[in-house]
Amino acid sequence: MIPDSLHLMLRQLRLSSIINTFPVRLQEAADNSLSHQQFLELILQNEVILRGQCQIKRGTKAASICHLYTRDQFDFNFNKVDRQLVYQPPTCQFVHEGRDMLLLGPPIGKSNSAQAIGLQVIRQGLLILYRDIFNLVRDFMKKSLRYCAIPQSRPLTKGGHMHNQ
């Protein structure tokens, strides 16, 4: 049980993970004779993990990424493609250089690769908008696409947007 004063402070600081895990972590600290510093690191680590998960969840929802597909799930036996083509782009160097990426070709996993790249960009704290060709055309037909292309000369910064041009 968390004392009311501590609970209030944790809520004011928006440390929800600590509120939810405090009794368990407190017992764990006692059982393992953790120092104050080790206990603090443990509960703050939980908070960092939770916030990272929430950031990814919010980012993928805002980007309209429907599948959390990672590059490690790419099937090289089915998709005959150079491994470097799959593993290099998610470093997102092209984003930091202010360049675009266009994936063209036969059905070998372009959508999954694009979503994996988008997930990597979200993990870096940037915002994206993912659209397959069908949804992109639909958005233009409805004239509801609220985003504009970023000029080549404007570098992406934390909190900026990445869009296809």
Residue pairs with C-beta under 8 A, 6 or more apart in sequence:
1 23
2 10
2 19
2 22
2 23
6 22
7 19
10 16
10 18
10 19
10 22
11 19
15 47
16 47
16 50
17 43
17 46
17 47
17 49
17 50
17 51
18 43
18 44
18 46
18 47
21 43
21 46
22 43
25 39
25 42
25 43
25 46
26 39
28 34
28 42
29 38
29 39
29 42
34 42
52 123
55 122
55 123
55 125
56 68
56 119
56 122
56 123
59 122
59 127
59 128
60 68
60 118
60 119
60 122
62 127
62 129
63 118
63 122
63 127
63 128
63 129
63 130
64 129
64 130
64 131
64 135
65 115
65 118
65 119
65 130
66 115
67 112
67 115
68 115
68 119
69 112
69 115
69 116
69 119
70 116
70 119
71 86
71 87
71 90
71 113
71 116
73 112
73 116
74 86
74 109
74 112
74 113
74 116
75 109
76 83
76 86
79 108
79 109
80 108
81 108
81 109
86 109
86 113
86 116
89 101
89 113
89 117
90 116
90 117
90 119
90 120
91 120
92 117
92 120
92 121
92 124
94 100
94 101
95 121
95 124
95 126
95 156
95 162
96 155
96 156
97 155
98 150
98 152
98 153
98 154
98 155
98 156
99 152
100 164
100 165
101 117
102 164
103 110
103 113
103 114
104 110
111 132
114 130
115 130
118 128
118 130
121 128
121 162
122 128
125 158
125 159
126 156
126 158
126 159
126 160
126 161
126 162
127 159
127 160
127 161
127 162
128 161
128 162
128 163
129 147
129 161
129 162
129 163
131 139
131 164
136 145
136 164
139 145
147 161
147 163
148 163
149 163
149 164
149 165
150 156
150 160
150 161
150 162
150 163
150 165
152 165
156 162
